[in-house]
């Protein structure tokens, strides 16, 4: 049975015209990982012109982002071993040469929770990267966000 983990970027601020990588995972040279779900939510109370949608992307860069912190993936079943996949949270610089896999426009007054259908999960090969990234647009009222990626090895 696969071991399951989560990477969580706790409450962080998102201003207009910025790019932030909420969560990023990276597989090592001997491990694959499967992304089974992710979620992101925003707490803006803006209305009208300040409620500009945020571009939320799942992207596959060729290298890790920077400007944030490393994060130890949390075991979803406490008896499992530690994850071989590594993680980063709240990076202010995205990884290089990203290939966007999926993109959504999400209201800053709501959020998005997505569980991949069985058989259509995102698979990371060895030495691979995946980032959950936000690109805020100009005119948006600053808000906070919280995000998670769920994966298994």
Secondary structure, 3 states (H helix, E strand, C coil): CCCEEEEEEEEEEECCCCEEEEEEEECCCCCCEEEEEEEEEECCCCCHHHCCCEEEEEEECCCCCECCEEECCEECCCCCCCCCCEEEEEECECCCCCEEEEEEEECCCCEEEEECCCCCCEEECCCCEEEEEEECCCCCCCEEEEEEEEEEC
